[in-house]
Amino acid sequence: MKFIIFLFLIINTIDAQKIKDVSNIVGIRNNQLIGYGLVVGLAGTGDKSKFTMQSLQNLLRNSYIKIPTSSIKSKNIAAVMVTGEIPAFSKQGDKIDVKISAIGDAKSINHGQLLLTQLKAVDGQVYALAQGSIISSLKNATTGSIYNGATIENEVDYSFENEKSIKLSLFKNNAKQAFKIQKEINKKFNKDIAKAIDTRTIKIMKPSNMSIVQFIYEVQDIKLDSSFKTKIIINLINETIIAGADIKISTVTIAKENFTLRIKKSPLNNLEWNDKKINKGTNIGDDIRLDNKPLTININHALMNSKQTPTISDLVRAMKIMKLPILEIIDTIKMLKKMGAIDADIEIRE
């Protein structure tokens, strides 16, 4: 059933943007990890590259098995690069997700078993060990991920407990926004503790009667006005969408294989199809039929409170009610950004 969606819908359910949505705290960041590993258990979709055979030979040698590389002909193994991030303040035993990418001519690493792999940072030290069963990407069988696939073995030495101040680094270089954030922080604490030292950096002194964790929470939770750039976070691993504010969508039409999205102002209050009226009581997503045949429908208002301009929250809700796949929704949002129909930054997390 192909849908034509006229989106002019619902209720705003997204909170106002906060300081944490537009800035980082200097010194609190993730650290990148990388490692080289082997995937085994593939059903003939591995690779036969020389470095893969050499790696397998070295692995077997560590188990006191000596065998020449020329005698290894299996395509059930693949050489891969493993990447991940160790979050700030992570402790030994914490779990992190890892991504795996084939580096040879393997056709697929889906459901393969990653053997124990050391993950190192730029200082050459091992910070995590990865191992587990790989779930391949839906669009690319030579890349995949392991949820909680690595265990942290060494911690990044960093203490925040005795800090008397913090620095915010804005995502965007903007003097007006830096000044506004300075003003909002001073208003929140009723004293001049914040100072913009340049157009991206705000230094904030911590009140003596407050712990550093509470202080960071209080600062990051300060709400900002709508003049700040909004953000949409798309997590491809968990297939989730997080919108940071009320993000409006301009007039646009997108035609795809299984639906057409048209966002425009419309005075109509009914569902229509070839000039035949469909009752207002019909819900979006209902399997509407005429003479027992599914219809292509235009959706307008449909039992929902309309407003001047539709938003990303409206779009996501309407497409989910239509039972469209989450990847279809993500692709649509990315397309809206490319077309300039939304004024927001999109952050892709893989």
N, C-alpha and C positions, 0 to 999 in steps of 0.2 A: 504494500500500500504506500503510494507516494503522497507526501503531504506538501501543501504550500502553506507556509506559516506567515501570517500577517501579525507581527508582534507589537502589541500595544497594551501592556498588561499591568501587573500586579502591585504588590506591596513592597516597600523598601525594608529589607531585613538586614542590611549591612551596617555595621557600626561606623562612626566617623573615624577618619584616619588619625593615628597616634604617632608620637615621636619615633617609636620603634619601627614604624613602617617606612621612615624616610632617612634613617641614619644607622650607623654602626657605632659601637663603643670601641675606641682605639685600644688595641691590645687584646681584645676578646675576639678571637677568630678561629676558624677551622684550619687545620693543617693538612696538606695534600699528602697522600701516600701512594706508592706504586710498587709493583712487584711482578716478577716473571714466574709463570707457573705452567703446569701441565693439566689438561683435562683428559680423563679416561672414561671408558664406558660408552663411547659413541658408537652408533650402529652403522659403521662404515662411512660416516660423514666427516671424519677427521682429515688430517693432512699428512703428506709424506715428505715434507721439507727436511733438509739435512739437519738444521738446528733442532728440529723436533726429535729426530732419531738420536742425535747426540745427547739431548737432554734426557731422553729415556734411558740411554746407555749409562749415563752418569748416575741416574736414579737407581738403576739395577746394580751398579757397581757398589753403591753405598749399602746395598743389601747383600753384598758378597756374591753377586751373580755377574760373571763376565761373559759378554756376548758381543760380537762385532756388529757395528751399525748396518752392515750390508745384509745381515740376516733378519733385520727387523723390517717387516713389510706391512705391519698392521695399519689400517686407516681408522682405528677406533680411538686414537689419541690426537690431541691438538695442542699446539703451543699457544699460550694466551698471555696478554698483559692484564693485570689485576689492579684496579684503582679504587681508592676510597678516601674518606676524610675523617680525621680524628677531631671531634668537637672540642672546644675549649673546656677545660676542667674535667676531662674524661679521666676515669680511674681504671686501674687494672681490673680486668674481668668484664668491663663494659663491652657491649656488642655494637657493631656498626655494619651498615650495608656495604656491599662491594659490587663493582661492575666488572664484567669480564669481556674481553674483546679478542677474537682470534687474530693472530698475526701471520699465519700461514695461509694455505689454500683450502682450509676446512670449509665444508659446505654448511655445517650446522654444529653448534655446541649445545643445543637444547637437551636438557635432562642429563648432560654429562656431569661427571663428578670431578670437581676441582680438588687436586691433591694439595696437601699442606704447603702454603705459600707465604713467604716472608714479605711483609709490606714495610717499605722504608720511606723516610722523609728525605728532604734535600741534604740533611746532615749525614746521611748514610747509616743512621741508626735504625734498627728494627723496632717498630712501635706496635705492630699488630700481626697476627697470624690468621690467614684465611683458609677456609676449607668448606666444602659442601656441594649440594646439588644445584645446578644452574637452571634457571628459568629464562628461556631466550626471549628476546624482544619480539613483539608481534610483527614488526615490519622488517626485521633483520635477524635472521637466524644465527649469524656469526657474532652477535653481541647478546649479552644477557646479564643477569644480576643474581645475587644471593642475599636474601633478606636476613639481616643479623648474621652475615656470613663470616665475619672476622671478629676476633677477640683481642682487645687491647692488652698488650703485655708490658709496655713501658709508658709512663705518663710524661706529658710535657710539663716541665717544671715552671709553674707560674702561680704566684700568690697575689690575691687581690684584697686580702683581709685588712691590711694596714694602709691602704690608699686613702688619702685625704681629699682627692678630687678625681674626676673622670673627664675625658674628652669625647665629645660626639663628633663624628665625621659624617657629614651629609652625603647622600648618594649623588646629589647634583650640586654643582658649583653655582650658588645663587645667594647674593648678598641680602636680598629682600627676605628670603626664607630664613637665612641665618639670624637676621635681626629679629624676625618674628618668633623664632624658637627661643632666643635669648629672653625676649619679653615674656613669653608664656611661662617659662621656667621660673623667672623672678616673681611673676604673679602667683604661681602655684605655691611657692615657699614664702612669699611675702617678704622677701629680702633680696638684695643684689648678690646672688651667688653665681650667676651665669654671665659669661662674657664671650661674645663672638670675637675670636682672635684673628680670623680671616673669613673669607666668604664660604668656607666649608666646615670650619672647625669651631666648636663652642666648648670652652673650658668651664666646668661647673665644680664649685667647692662643696664638699659634703658637710652638712650640719653635724655638729659634734654629738647630738643626741640620737643619731640614727645609724644603724648598721649599713655597711656598703651594699648589701643585697637589697634591703628595703629601699635605700636611696636610688639604686638603679631602677627598681620596679616603679617607684614614684615618678621618676623622670620619664621613663619609657612609656608610661601609661597616660601621659598628658595628651589630651585631644587637641587636634589642630583644625583650623578652618579649611574650607573647601578649595582654597587657592593652592594648596600643596598638590603636587603630582601624585596621582593614585597608582596603585600597583595591583596586578593580577599575578598570583603565583600558581604555576601549573606544575604539579608533581607527577611526572610520567611513571615513576615506579609504583606509587600508590594509586595512580589515576584519580587524583583529586584536584579540585580547583578552589583557590582561596582568593577572594576579592577583598581589597583593603578599604574600599569606600563605595559610595553610590556612583557607579561609573555609567554614564549615559551613552547611548548608541545613536549615532546620526542616521539619517535616511540612507538606506542601502538595500541592494538586492544581491543575494548570493544563490546561484543555482548549482545544486549538487546532484549526485546520482539518485539518491532516495528522498530528497526533499528540496524545496526552494524556500529560502528565507527572504521575506520582504519586510523591511521595517519602514513604516511611513505613517503619517498622520491619516486617520480615517474616521469619518463621522458615523460609520456603520456600527450597529449594536447586535447584529445577528451573524450567524454562520451562513455562508452562502455557497451554493454550487450550481453553476449553470442557471442562475436566476431562480433556483428553487430554494425556498426558505427552510432552514433547519431550526428547530426550536431552541430558544435561549437556554433551556434546561440542559442542553447537551454539554458535557464536560470536554475540555481539551484532552485528547488522547483516546476518546471513545472510538470504537471501531464502527464508524458510521456507514450505513449501507442503504442503498436504494434498489428495490427489487432484488434484494439479497446479493447485491454486488457492491464491493467496497468503492468508496468515492474519494476522489481527490478534492480536498476542501480548503477553503480560505478561512483562517481563524481571526476573528476580531472580537475583542473584549471578553466574551464567553464567560459569564458568571464571575468576573473578576473586576476589582476596582481599577479603573484606568487612571493614568496620569499624563502629564504633558509629554514626557519623553521616556521611552523604555530604557532599562538598564541591563547590565550584565547579569544581575541576579534574576531579572525577568527572563532573559534569554535562557539561562541555565535551567531554571525551573520549568519553562515551557518545553525545552528539548528533552528534559528528563521525563516529564509527563508523557511525551510522545514516544518514550522508550527508545530513544536513539542512543547508540553506544557512546560511552564517555570519550573515546578517542575522536568520534565525530564532533562532539561538542568542543573539544580542545582545538581541533583543526579549524572549526568555525571561528572561534575567538581569535586565533592567530591570523586568520584571513581578514577579520574585521580590523585588526591592528594594521596589517599591511595596506588595507584600503583607506586608512585614516578615519574610520568610522568611530573609533574610540580613542579618547585622549588619556592613555594610561601606559605605564611601563609593564611589560610582560617578562616575568622571571621564570625560566624553564629549569626545573630541578629534575635531574635524571639519576 
